[in-house]
């Protein structure tokens, strides 16, 4: 997996991941993230008027929003 803006080892935006890598379908993104141990955050996070589905790994739910916003700078 390629890391970049919105895609870090702890939090991943499926929207940003699709921009960095090419996938045949949305299901392929979900499979990749689940196979790598990521869990889907229950809410969408709005950054710059774009809603992101965020996945997280090795951090608590309380930290997801803060970590994701920091990765989008």
C-alpha positions in Angstrom: 0.0 0.0 0.0 1.3 3.5 -0.9 1.2 6.0 1.9 0.5 9.7 1.2 -2.0 12.5 2.1 -4.8 10.8 4.1 -3.2 7.4 3.9 -1.0 6.6 6.9 -0.2 3.3 8.8 -2.8 4.2 11.4 -5.6 5.8 9.4 -6.6 5.4 5.8 -9.2 7.3 3.8 -10.7 5.0 1.1 -11.2 8.1 -1.1 -7.5 9.1 -0.9 -6.3 5.5 -1.3 -8.3 5.2 -4.6 -6.4 8.3 -5.8 -3.0 6.8 -5.0 -3.6 3.3 -6.3 -5.9 1.9 -9.1 -8.6 -0.6 -8.1 -11.1 -2.4 -10.3 -14.0 -1.9 -7.8 -14.8 -0.5 -4.3 -14.9 -4.1 -3.0 -11.2 -4.4 -3.8 -10.4 -1.5 -1.6 -12.4 -3.0 1.3 -10.7 -6.4 0.9 -7.3 -4.8 0.9 -8.0 -2.8 4.1 -9.6 -5.7 5.9 -6.8 -8.1 5.0 -4.3 -5.5 6.4 -6.2 -5.4 9.7 -8.0 -2.1 9.4 -11.5 -1.4 10.9 -14.0 1.0 9.4 -14.7 4.1 11.5 -18.5 4.4 12.1 -18.8 8.0 10.9 -17.6 9.9 7.8 -15.2 12.7 8.4 -15.6 16.0 6.5 -12.4 17.7 5.4 -12.5 20.5 2.8 -16.2 19.8 2.0 -15.4 16.2 1.1 -16.7 13.3 3.2 -14.2 10.5 3.8 -14.8 6.9 4.8 -11.9 6.3 7.3 -10.4 3.1 8.3 -8.1 2.7 11.4 -5.6 0.3 12.9 -3.8 0.2 16.2 -5.4 3.3 17.6 -8.6 4.1 19.6 -11.8 5.5 18.1 -11.3 8.7 20.0 -8.0 9.4 18.2 -9.2 8.6 14.6 -10.6 12.1 13.8 -7.5 13.9 15.1 -5.1 11.6 13.4 -6.9 11.7 10.1 -7.2 15.5 10.1 -3.4 15.7 10.9 -2.7 13.5 7.9 -4.7 15.7 5.5 -2.6 18.8 6.1 
